[in-house]
Amino acid sequence: MRALLTLCYGVLCYVVFLLTFLYAIAFVGDFLVPRTLDQPPPGGPASLATWVIDVVLLGLFAVQHSGMARQGFKAWLTRRLSPAIERSTYVLLSSLALILLFWQWRPLPGTVWQAEPGWGSMALYALFAFGWLLVLTGTFVINHFDLFGLRQVWLYARGQSCTPLPFKQHFFYRVVRHPLMLGFLIAFWAIPHMSVGHLLFAVATTGYILIAVKFLEERDLIAAHGCDYQRYQREVPMLCPWPRLHGKASEPTARVPQH
């Protein structure tokens, strides 16, 4: 019974994530859903409280997303919960933090840029779609089901241990170390209508991604994998896919980062 409940919990967490991910595309792209980044505000200039609420919502997500991903927090959590549902719990709480942001986001008046209908607007929407596609396909390159907790609960339900996955430096991971984060950056900035609220969101999330990847996630990866990951850092860019200066990257043994 416990194995079945664990499996159901993992599936439920994944369904919540999937719906949240789809809503996020519409929320950022300003279509289909009732509340988006670029929707017109109720009227009048934005109050200080409006700015504070939006900044706090972004900060809450950043603290939750990075805090729960640290090894110390994972060790603390798995002393209280089954290790099989640690990843699913992280996915669920990340989704709930995003849902809170979608629900409570306050529109900010003003337009930073507005592309006229035509080729320019179509090109920006194409880049927007490419960014989200890069995020989604990047998860399957490393192992989509492990990244979102389904592999862990499935193995637990079958009575099998969950061993770390082998490193796979395939496709995007031969070009940049964090293709998922690159995809998010493209999707957040490549938009025909950039409102002041959207600009706040894009600037805040870009800063968060750069700081979290450089000073938190990569520090954990170096501590876990040592010189293997340091070699990977030297040979493959972090986010910008510039041409390599040192030839073809070798196959390090470290795992691809999990966000």
C-alpha positions as protocol buffer text, in pm:
chain_id: "A"
residue {
  index: 1
  type: MET
  ca { x: 0 y: 0 z: 0 }
}
residue {
  index: 2
  type: ARG
  ca { x: 280 y: 241 z: 86 }
}
residue {
  index: 3
  type: ALA
  ca { x: 446 y: 179 z: -250 }
}
residue {
  index: 4
  type: LEU
  ca { x: 119 y: 251 z: -431 }
}
residue {
  index: 5
  type: LEU
  ca { x: 61 y: 571 z: -235 }
}
residue {
  index: 6
  type: THR
  ca { x: 416 y: 682 z: -311 }
}
residue {
  index: 7
  type: LEU
  ca { x: 362 y: 621 z: -682 }
}
residue {
  index: 8
  type: CYS
  ca { x: 29 y: 808 z: -680 }
}
residue {
  index: 9
  type: TYR
  ca { x: 190 y: 1099 z: -496 }
}
residue {
  index: 10
  type: GLY
  ca { x: 468 y: 1120 z: -755 }
}
residue {
  index: 11
  type: VAL
  ca { x: 221 y: 1111 z: -1044 }
}
residue {
  index: 12
  type: LEU
  ca { x: 6 y: 1379 z: -880 }
}
residue {
  index: 13
  type: CYS
  ca { x: 310 y: 1605 z: -833 }
}
residue {
  index: 14
  type: TYR
  ca { x: 403 y: 1555 z: -1197 }
}
residue {
  index: 15
  type: VAL
  ca { x: 50 y: 1640 z: -1319 }
}
residue {
  index: 16
  type: VAL
  ca { x: 55 y: 1961 z: -1111 }
}
residue {
  index: 17
  type: PHE
  ca { x: 394 y: 2049 z: -1262 }
}
residue {
  index: 18
  type: LEU
  ca { x: 277 y: 1979 z: -1618 }
}
residue {
  index: 19
  type: LEU
  ca { x: -31 y: 2199 z: -1584 }
}
residue {
  index: 20
  type: THR
  ca { x: 178 y: 2472 z: -1421 }
}
residue {
  index: 21
  type: PHE
  ca { x: 435 y: 2454 z: -1702 }
}
residue {
  index: 22
  type: LEU
  ca { x: 165 y: 2492 z: -1967 }
}
residue {
  index: 23
  type: TYR
  ca { x: 7 y: 2782 z: -1777 }
}
residue {
  index: 24
  type: ALA
  ca { x: 350 y: 2948 z: -1748 }
}
residue {
  index: 25
  type: ILE
  ca { x: 387 y: 2953 z: -2127 }
}
residue {
  index: 26
  type: ALA
  ca { x: 56 y: 3136 z: -2162 }
}
residue {
  index: 27
  type: PHE
  ca { x: 128 y: 3360 z: -1861 }
}
residue {
  index: 28
  type: VAL
  ca { x: 458 y: 3480 z: -2008 }
}
residue {
  index: 29
  type: GLY
  ca { x: 333 y: 3486 z: -2368 }
}
residue {
  index: 30
  type: ASP
  ca { x: 21 y: 3688 z: -2284 }
}
residue {
  index: 31
  type: PHE
  ca { x: -243 y: 3462 z: -2433 }
}
residue {
  index: 32
  type: LEU
  ca { x: -531 y: 3227 z: -2342 }
}
residue {
  index: 33
  type: VAL
  ca { x: -521 y: 3263 z: -1962 }
}
residue {
  index: 34
  type: PRO
  ca { x: -707 y: 3533 z: -1762 }
}
residue {
  index: 35
  type: ARG
  ca { x: -399 y: 3677 z: -1585 }
}
residue {
  index: 36
  type: THR
  ca { x: -70 y: 3739 z: -1769 }
}
residue {
  index: 37
  type: LEU
  ca { x: 246 y: 3945 z: -1732 }
}
residue {
  index: 38
  type: ASP
  ca { x: 137 y: 4195 z: -1998 }
}
residue {
  index: 39
  type: GLN
  ca { x: -233 y: 4238 z: -1932 }
}
residue {
  index: 40
  type: PRO
  ca { x: -348 y: 4599 z: -1881 }
}
residue {
  index: 41
  type: PRO
  ca { x: -359 y: 4711 z: -1516 }
}
residue {
  index: 42
  type: PRO
  ca { x: -690 y: 4821 z: -1361 }
}
residue {
  index: 43
  type: GLY
  ca { x: -600 y: 5186 z: -1418 }
}
residue {
  index: 44
  type: GLY
  ca { x: -377 y: 5461 z: -1290 }
}
residue {
  index: 45
  type: PRO
  ca { x: -9 y: 5442 z: -1197 }
}
residue {
  index: 46
  type: ALA
  ca { x: 121 y: 5144 z: -1004 }
}
residue {
  index: 47
  type: SER
  ca { x: 149 y: 5194 z: -631 }
}
residue {
  index: 48
  type: LEU
  ca { x: 454 y: 5105 z: -426 }
}
residue {
  index: 49
  type: ALA
  ca { x: 258 y: 4812 z: -282 }
}
residue {
  index: 50
  type: THR
  ca { x: 210 y: 4671 z: -633 }
}
residue {
  index: 51
  type: TRP
  ca { x: 586 y: 4672 z: -697 }
}
residue {
  index: 52
  type: VAL
  ca { x: 655 y: 4523 z: -354 }
}
residue {
  index: 53
  type: ILE
  ca { x: 405 y: 4240 z: -404 }
}
residue {
  index: 54
  type: ASP
  ca { x: 554 y: 4143 z: -741 }
}
residue {
  index: 55
  type: VAL
  ca { x: 910 y: 4154 z: -609 }
}
residue {
  index: 56
  type: VAL
  ca { x: 815 y: 3947 z: -303 }
}
residue {
  index: 57
  type: LEU
  ca { x: 645 y: 3686 z: -523 }
}
residue {
  index: 58
  type: LEU
  ca { x: 958 y: 3656 z: -737 }
}
residue {
  index: 59
  type: GLY
  ca { x: 1174 y: 3638 z: -425 }
}
residue {
  index: 60
  type: LEU
  ca { x: 962 y: 3365 z: -267 }
}
residue {
  index: 61
  type: PHE
  ca { x: 999 y: 3148 z: -575 }
}
residue {
  index: 62
  type: ALA
  ca { x: 1376 y: 3207 z: -588 }
}
residue {
  index: 63
  type: VAL
  ca { x: 1424 y: 3117 z: -221 }
}
residue {
  index: 64
  type: GLN
  ca { x: 1210 y: 2804 z: -248 }
}
residue {
  index: 65
  type: HIS
  ca { x: 1359 y: 2689 z: -578 }
}
residue {
  index: 66
  type: SER
  ca { x: 1722 y: 2733 z: -480 }
}
residue {
  index: 67
  type: GLY
  ca { x: 1690 y: 2656 z: -110 }
}
residue {
  index: 68
  type: MET
  ca { x: 1528 y: 2316 z: -158 }
}
residue {
  index: 69
  type: ALA
  ca { x: 1782 y: 2224 z: -427 }
}
residue {
  index: 70
  type: ARG
  ca { x: 2079 y: 2250 z: -192 }
}
residue {
  index: 71
  type: GLN
  ca { x: 2231 y: 1927 z: -67 }
}
residue {
  index: 72
  type: GLY
  ca { x: 2199 y: 2028 z: 298 }
}
residue {
  index: 73
  type: PHE
  ca { x: 1825 y: 2081 z: 266 }
}
residue {
  index: 74
  type: LYS
  ca { x: 1785 y: 1754 z: 74 }
}
residue {
  index: 75
  type: ALA
  ca { x: 1964 y: 1568 z: 353 }
}
residue {
  index: 76
  type: TRP
  ca { x: 1739 y: 1733 z: 612 }
}
residue {
  index: 77
  type: LEU
  ca { x: 1425 y: 1653 z: 412 }
}
residue {
  index: 78
  type: THR
  ca { x: 1509 y: 1288 z: 350 }
}
residue {
  index: 79
  type: ARG
  ca { x: 1551 y: 1234 z: 724 }
}
residue {
  index: 80
  type: ARG
  ca { x: 1181 y: 1316 z: 753 }
}
residue {
  index: 81
  type: LEU
  ca { x: 1043 y: 1189 z: 423 }
}
residue {
  index: 82
  type: SER
  ca { x: 1115 y: 887 z: 209 }
}
residue {
  index: 83
  type: PRO
  ca { x: 1403 y: 962 z: -31 }
}
residue {
  index: 84
  type: ALA
  ca { x: 1176 y: 828 z: -308 }
}
residue {
  index: 85
  type: ILE
  ca { x: 950 y: 1134 z: -285 }
}
residue {
  index: 86
  type: GLU
  ca { x: 1216 y: 1400 z: -221 }
}
residue {
  index: 87
  type: ARG
  ca { x: 1227 y: 1506 z: -587 }
}
residue {
  index: 88
  type: SER
  ca { x: 849 y: 1490 z: -626 }
}
residue {
  index: 89
  type: THR
  ca { x: 806 y: 1711 z: -320 }
}
residue {
  index: 90
  type: TYR
  ca { x: 1052 y: 1962 z: -462 }
}
residue {
  index: 91
  type: VAL
  ca { x: 863 y: 1964 z: -793 }
}
residue {
  index: 92
  type: LEU
  ca { x: 528 y: 2008 z: -615 }
}
residue {
  index: 93
  type: LEU
  ca { x: 643 y: 2299 z: -398 }
}
residue {
  index: 94
  type: SER
  ca { x: 810 y: 2469 z: -694 }
}
residue {
  index: 95
  type: SER
  ca { x: 484 y: 2440 z: -887 }
}
residue {
  index: 96
  type: LEU
  ca { x: 285 y: 2580 z: -593 }
}
residue {
  index: 97
  type: ALA
  ca { x: 525 y: 2875 z: -565 }
}
residue {
  index: 98
  type: LEU
  ca { x: 467 y: 2948 z: -934 }
}
residue {
  index: 99
  type: ILE
  ca { x: 90 y: 2912 z: -897 }
}
residue {
  index: 100
  type: LEU
  ca { x: 100 y: 3167 z: -615 }
}
residue {
  index: 101
  type: LEU
  ca { x: 294 y: 3404 z: -842 }
}
residue {
  index: 102
  type: PHE
  ca { x: 43 y: 3356 z: -1128 }
}
residue {
  index: 103
  type: TRP
  ca { x: -250 y: 3413 z: -892 }
}
residue {
  index: 104
  type: GLN
  ca { x: -121 y: 3718 z: -707 }
}
residue {
  index: 105
  type: TRP
  ca { x: 82 y: 3893 z: -980 }
}
residue {
  index: 106
  type: ARG
  ca { x: -4 y: 4264 z: -1008 }
}
residue {
  index: 107
  type: PRO
  ca { x: 12 y: 4415 z: -1359 }
}
residue {
  index: 108
  type: LEU
  ca { x: 239 y: 4719 z: -1397 }
}
residue {
  index: 109
  type: PRO
  ca { x: 138 y: 4992 z: -1644 }
}
residue {
  index: 110
  type: GLY
  ca { x: 357 y: 5109 z: -1928 }
}
residue {
  index: 111
  type: THR
  ca { x: 505 y: 4960 z: -2244 }
}
residue {
  index: 112
  type: VAL
  ca { x: 879 y: 4917 z: -2296 }
}
residue {
  index: 113
  type: TRP
  ca { x: 844 y: 4801 z: -2655 }
}
residue {
  index: 114
  type: GLN
  ca { x: 567 y: 4687 z: -2887 }
}
residue {
  index: 115
  type: ALA
  ca { x: 656 y: 4513 z: -3212 }
}
residue {
  index: 116
  type: GLU
  ca { x: 422 y: 4593 z: -3499 }
}
residue {
  index: 117
  type: PRO
  ca { x: 232 y: 4300 z: -3650 }
}
residue {
  index: 118
  type: GLY
  ca { x: 440 y: 4145 z: -3924 }
}
residue {
  index: 119
  type: TRP
  ca { x: 773 y: 3969 z: -3966 }
}
residue {
  index: 120
  type: GLY
  ca { x: 930 y: 4122 z: -3656 }
}
residue {
  index: 121
  type: SER
  ca { x: 648 y: 4011 z: -3431 }
}
residue {
  index: 122
  type: MET
  ca { x: 642 y: 3666 z: -3590 }
}
residue {
  index: 123
  type: ALA
  ca { x: 1019 y: 3630 z: -3543 }
}
residue {
  index: 124
  type: LEU
  ca { x: 991 y: 3715 z: -3174 }
}
residue {
  index: 125
  type: TYR
  ca { x: 709 y: 3464 z: -3126 }
}
residue {
  index: 126
  type: ALA
  ca { x: 921 y: 3202 z: -3306 }
}
residue {
  index: 127
  type: LEU
  ca { x: 1209 y: 3270 z: -3065 }
}
residue {
  index: 128
  type: PHE
  ca { x: 963 y: 3256 z: -2775 }
}
residue {
  index: 129
  type: ALA
  ca { x: 843 y: 2912 z: -2889 }
}
residue {
  index: 130
  type: PHE
  ca { x: 1202 y: 2798 z: -2947 }
}
residue {
  index: 131
  type: GLY
  ca { x: 1294 y: 2891 z: -2591 }
}
residue {
  index: 132
  type: TRP
  ca { x: 1016 y: 2682 z: -2439 }
}
residue {
  index: 133
  type: LEU
  ca { x: 1091 y: 2396 z: -2679 }
}
residue {
  index: 134
  type: LEU
  ca { x: 1456 y: 2407 z: -2572 }
}
residue {
  index: 135
  type: VAL
  ca { x: 1349 y: 2381 z: -2208 }
}
residue {
  index: 136
  type: LEU
  ca { x: 1119 y: 2088 z: -2269 }
}
residue {
  index: 137
  type: THR
  ca { x: 1347 y: 1889 z: -2499 }
}
residue {
  index: 138
  type: GLY
  ca { x: 1643 y: 1959 z: -2271 }
}
residue {
  index: 139
  type: THR
  ca { x: 1470 y: 1773 z: -1990 }
}
residue {
  index: 140
  type: PHE
  ca { x: 1440 y: 1462 z: -2207 }
}
residue {
  index: 141
  type: VAL
  ca { x: 1808 y: 1477 z: -2303 }
}
residue {
  index: 142
  type: ILE
  ca { x: 1910 y: 1424 z: -1941 }
}
residue {
  index: 143
  type: ASN
  ca { x: 1607 y: 1217 z: -1827 }
}
residue {
  index: 144
  type: HIS
  ca { x: 1272 y: 1391 z: -1801 }
}
residue {
  index: 145
  type: PHE
  ca { x: 1121 y: 1135 z: -1563 }
}
residue {
  index: 146
  type: ASP
  ca { x: 1414 y: 1143 z: -1319 }
}
residue {
  index: 147
  type: LEU
  ca { x: 1420 y: 1523 z: -1322 }
}
residue {
  index: 148
  type: PHE
  ca { x: 1054 y: 1542 z: -1216 }
}
residue {
  index: 149
  type: GLY
  ca { x: 1050 y: 1254 z: -969 }
}
residue {
  index: 150
  type: LEU
  ca { x: 861 y: 988 z: -1164 }
}
residue {
  index: 151
  type: ARG
  ca { x: 1157 y: 753 z: -1201 }
}
residue {
  index: 152
  type: GLN
  ca { x: 1221 y: 758 z: -827 }
}
residue {
  index: 153
  type: VAL
  ca { x: 866 y: 670 z: -725 }
}
residue {
  index: 154
  type: TRP
  ca { x: 834 y: 409 z: -1000 }
}
residue {
  index: 155
  type: LEU
  ca { x: 1147 y: 227 z: -886 }
}
residue {
  index: 156
  type: TYR
  ca { x: 1033 y: 247 z: -524 }
}
residue {
  index: 157
  type: ALA
  ca { x: 695 y: 99 z: -616 }
}
residue {
  index: 158
  type: ARG
  ca { x: 876 y: -191 z: -785 }
}
residue {
  index: 159
  type: GLY
  ca { x: 1103 y: -245 z: -486 }
}
residue {
  index: 160
  type: GLN
  ca { x: 1417 y: -135 z: -673 }
}
residue {
  index: 161
  type: SER
  ca { x: 1683 y: 105 z: -555 }
}
residue {
  index: 162
  type: CYS
  ca { x: 1726 y: 436 z: -736 }
}
residue {
  index: 163
  type: THR
  ca { x: 2086 y: 466 z: -852 }
}
residue {
  index: 164
  type: PRO
  ca { x: 2232 y: 785 z: -1002 }
}
residue {
  index: 165
  type: LEU
  ca { x: 2204 y: 812 z: -1376 }
}
residue {
  index: 166
  type: PRO
  ca { x: 2522 y: 801 z: -1587 }
}
residue {
  index: 167
  type: PHE
  ca { x: 2642 y: 1123 z: -1741 }
}
residue {
  index: 168
  type: LYS
  ca { x: 2512 y: 1194 z: -2091 }
}
residue {
  index: 169
  type: GLN
  ca { x: 2679 y: 1481 z: -2270 }
}
residue {
  index: 170
  type: HIS
  ca { x: 2441 y: 1473 z: -2565 }
}
residue {
  index: 171
  type: PHE
  ca { x: 2294 y: 1736 z: -2794 }
}
residue {
  index: 172
  type: PHE
  ca { x: 2249 y: 2068 z: -2614 }
}
residue {
  index: 173
  type: TYR
  ca { x: 2482 y: 1973 z: -2329 }
}
residue {
  index: 174
  type: ARG
  ca { x: 2772 y: 1965 z: -2575 }
}
residue {
  index: 175
  type: VAL
  ca { x: 2703 y: 2331 z: -2655 }
}
residue {
  index: 176
  type: VAL
  ca { x: 2608 y: 2484 z: -2317 }
}
residue {
  index: 177
  type: ARG
  ca { x: 2613 y: 2344 z: -1966 }
}
residue {
  index: 178
  type: HIS
  ca { x: 2266 y: 2475 z: -1879 }
}
residue {
  index: 179
  type: PRO
  ca { x: 2043 y: 2462 z: -2189 }
}
residue {
  index: 180
  type: LEU
  ca { x: 1726 y: 2464 z: -1980 }
}
residue {
  index: 181
  type: MET
  ca { x: 1821 y: 2798 z: -1830 }
}
residue {
  index: 182
  type: LEU
  ca { x: 1916 y: 2932 z: -2173 }
}
residue {
  index: 183
  type: GLY
  ca { x: 1573 y: 2831 z: -2299 }
}
residue {
  index: 184
  type: PHE
  ca { x: 1403 y: 3017 z: -2013 }
}
residue {
  index: 185
  type: LEU
  ca { x: 1605 y: 3331 z: -2084 }
}
residue {
  index: 186
  type: ILE
  ca { x: 1508 y: 3325 z: -2452 }
}
residue {
  index: 187
  type: ALA
  ca { x: 1142 y: 3268 z: -2369 }
}
residue {
  index: 188
  type: PHE
  ca { x: 1131 y: 3547 z: -2111 }
}
residue {
  index: 189
  type: TRP
  ca { x: 1288 y: 3812 z: -2337 }
}
residue {
  index: 190
  type: ALA
  ca { x: 1170 y: 3721 z: -2689 }
}
residue {
  index: 191
  type: ILE
  ca { x: 823 y: 3874 z: -2678 }
}
residue {
  index: 192
  type: PRO
  ca { x: 655 y: 4125 z: -2912 }
}
residue {
  index: 193
  type: HIS
  ca { x: 494 y: 4320 z: -2626 }
}
residue {
  index: 194
  type: MET
  ca { x: 725 y: 4401 z: -2336 }
}
residue {
  index: 195
  type: SER
  ca { x: 530 y: 4572 z: -2059 }
}
residue {
  index: 196
  type: VAL
  ca { x: 690 y: 4721 z: -1749 }
}
residue {
  index: 197
  type: GLY
  ca { x: 565 y: 4423 z: -1547 }
}
residue {
  index: 198
  type: HIS
  ca { x: 713 y: 4180 z: -1798 }
}
residue {
  index: 199
  type: LEU
  ca { x: 1043 y: 4370 z: -1787 }
}
residue {
  index: 200
  type: LEU
  ca { x: 1050 y: 4340 z: -1407 }
}
residue {
  index: 201
  type: PHE
  ca { x: 986 y: 3967 z: -1439 }
}
residue {
  index: 202
  type: ALA
  ca { x: 1251 y: 3920 z: -1710 }
}
residue {
  index: 203
  type: VAL
  ca { x: 1519 y: 4121 z: -1527 }
}
residue {
  index: 204
  type: ALA
  ca { x: 1452 y: 3949 z: -1193 }
}
residue {
  index: 205
  type: THR
  ca { x: 1449 y: 3598 z: -1337 }
}
residue {
  index: 206
  type: THR
  ca { x: 1760 y: 3664 z: -1545 }
}
residue {
  index: 207
  type: GLY
  ca { x: 1947 y: 3786 z: -1239 }
}
residue {
  index: 208
  type: TYR
  ca { x: 1826 y: 3489 z: -1039 }
}
residue {
  index: 209
  type: ILE
  ca { x: 1933 y: 3240 z: -1307 }
}
residue {
  index: 210
  type: LEU
  ca { x: 2281 y: 3391 z: -1339 }
}
residue {
  index: 211
  type: ILE
  ca { x: 2341 y: 3405 z: -964 }
}
residue {
  index: 212
  type: ALA
  ca { x: 2188 y: 3066 z: -882 }
}
residue {
  index: 213
  type: VAL
  ca { x: 2369 y: 2879 z: -1160 }
}
residue {
  index: 214
  type: LYS
  ca { x: 2708 y: 3044 z: -1110 }
}
residue {
  index: 215
  type: PHE
  ca { x: 2730 y: 3062 z: -732 }
}
residue {
  index: 216
  type: LEU
  ca { x: 2499 y: 2787 z: -604 }
}
residue {
  index: 217
  type: GLU
  ca { x: 2439 y: 2506 z: -848 }
}
residue {
  index: 218
  type: GLU
  ca { x: 2785 y: 2494 z: -1002 }
}
residue {
  index: 219
  type: ARG
  ca { x: 2946 y: 2513 z: -659 }
}
residue {
  index: 220
  type: ASP
  ca { x: 2747 y: 2205 z: -555 }
}
residue {
  index: 221
  type: LEU
  ca { x: 2847 y: 2025 z: -875 }
}
residue {
  index: 222
  type: ILE
  ca { x: 3216 y: 2100 z: -823 }
}
residue {
  index: 223
  type: ALA
  ca { x: 3192 y: 1979 z: -462 }
}
residue {
  index: 224
  type: ALA
  ca { x: 3023 y: 1658 z: -579 }
}
residue {
  index: 225
  type: HIS
  ca { x: 3231 y: 1581 z: -888 }
}
residue {
  index: 226
  type: GLY
  ca { x: 3557 y: 1769 z: -846 }
}
residue {
  index: 227
  type: CYS
  ca { x: 3795 y: 1798 z: -1139 }
}
residue {
  index: 228
  type: ASP
  ca { x: 3557 y: 1623 z: -1380 }
}
residue {
  index: 229
  type: TYR
  ca { x: 3308 y: 1906 z: -1359 }
}
residue {
  index: 230
  type: GLN
  ca { x: 3581 y: 2169 z: -1357 }
}
residue {
  index: 231
  type: ARG
  ca { x: 3705 y: 2028 z: -1686 }
}
residue {
  index: 232
  type: TYR
  ca { x: 3351 y: 2038 z: -1820 }
}
residue {
  index: 233
  type: GLN
  ca { x: 3332 y: 2405 z: -1714 }
}
residue {
  index: 234
  type: ARG
  ca { x: 3649 y: 2486 z: -1907 }
}
residue {
  index: 235
  type: GLU
  ca { x: 3536 y: 2312 z: -2225 }
}
residue {
  index: 236
  type: VAL
  ca { x: 3165 y: 2398 z: -2245 }
}
residue {
  index: 237
  type: PRO
  ca { x: 3015 y: 2748 z: -2193 }
}
residue {
  index: 238
  type: MET
  ca { x: 2767 y: 2800 z: -1913 }
}
residue {
  index: 239
  type: LEU
  ca { x: 2485 y: 2972 z: -2105 }
}
residue {
  index: 240
  type: CYS
  ca { x: 2613 y: 3150 z: -2416 }
}
residue {
  index: 241
  type: PRO
  ca { x: 2687 y: 2902 z: -2696 }
}
residue {
  index: 242
  type: TRP
  ca { x: 3011 y: 3061 z: -2813 }
}
residue {
  index: 243
  type: PRO
  ca { x: 3246 y: 2851 z: -3027 }
}
residue {
  index: 244
  type: ARG
  ca { x: 3474 y: 2632 z: -2816 }
}
residue {
  index: 245
  type: LEU
  ca { x: 3832 y: 2744 z: -2784 }
}
residue {
  index: 246
  type: HIS
  ca { x: 3976 y: 2414 z: -2668 }
}
residue {
  index: 247
  type: GLY
  ca { x: 3841 y: 2167 z: -2917 }
}
residue {
  index: 248
  type: LYS
  ca { x: 3585 y: 1899 z: -2855 }
}
residue {
  index: 249
  type: ALA
  ca { x: 3477 y: 1856 z: -2495 }
}
residue {
  index: 250
  type: SER
  ca { x: 3581 y: 1536 z: -2331 }
}
residue {
  index: 251
  type: GLU
  ca { x: 3334 y: 1307 z: -2157 }
}
residue {
  index: 252
  type: PRO
  ca { x: 3337 y: 1396 z: -1786 }
}
residue {
  index: 253
  type: THR
  ca { x: 3185 y: 1156 z: -1539 }
}
residue {
  index: 254
  type: ALA
  ca { x: 2978 y: 1412 z: -1353 }
}
residue {
  index: 255
  type: ARG
  ca { x: 2604 y: 1410 z: -1393 }
}
residue {
  index: 256
  type: VAL
  ca { x: 2428 y: 1678 z: -1588 }
}
residue {
  index: 257
  type: PRO
  ca { x: 2291 y: 1943 z: -1351 }
}
residue {
  index: 258
  type: GLN
  ca { x: 1936 y: 1901 z: -1227 }
}
residue {
  index: 259
  type: HIS
  ca { x: 1741 y: 2224 z: -1187 }
}
